[in-house]
């Protein structure tokens, strides 16, 4: 992983980041995270970074990246240059993936979504699920003959590299936790126990994306010296997987602050497909940047 040397541990500046995916327009929920990170960095005399999580080439678009820059600048936010773009660091993620393979904690999974769904249905609804409600991946491929698996890969069979959660968990400290200065969905704060096993054998790489969100985010945060991760509560439980990967790869653990979500009229978190809540839509209706902050304050968000 020499391509991205880690920042000096002697750096005392707090480092915050906003890391959107350029696969759609930003909405009010993104505005909360961006403004919070920007304002917390300013209040602490720290740094505010912008990162483009564009590692999925099928969904990322240059026009959406340009729109992100435009929306954030209109909100009055300033960030350091250059902007880190994940698509420019594929070799960095690949090196980390190879290191995990050498540790013996990865295996190729060949089951399609349809095959997993069939197994879940055959179980009659009695199937373990992750914190997001998705069924866990079957574990029988953990013991698949290595030579057979490599032959299938060489033959072009579709696969994803998955984390053997049992082996990975055995290599990490028994007490795995993170420091939370915000709150989880149930009010969790302070030292929060991490339970990555609830996620099962998560994907870390697949042919169309050289690194999953879980892997890329911990590597990027470490490479950029991020000290404070401020993001929505929808990622609260995923932090357990991130702490596990940080331990396996010897990466520093940031402090985490998870904030509430802006919910739509249907009670669900906002989606990029709903243009009515897009930052650009509010701008076009004549709402000012101060008006956006006032609107979000009305939702209960407090900006420093």
URRACOR-V413074 format. One record per helix or strand. SS is the DSSP state (H for helix, E for strand). FROM is the first residue (numbers start at 1). TO is the last residue. If there is no record, write none. Layout:
SS;FROM;TO + SS;FROM;TO
This chain:
E;15;18 + E;27;27 + H;28;44 + E;47;52 + H;62;74 + E;84;85 + H;86;88 + H;90;102 + E;106;109 + H;113;122 + E;129;129 + E;135;135 + H;140;143 + H;146;154 + E;160;163 + H;165;171 + E;177;180 + E;190;193 + H;196;199 + E;203;206 + E;209;209 + H;213;223 + E;228;232 + H;233;235 + H;239;249 + E;255;259 + E;263;263 + E;269;269 + H;275;277 + E;278;278 + H;279;284 + H;289;298
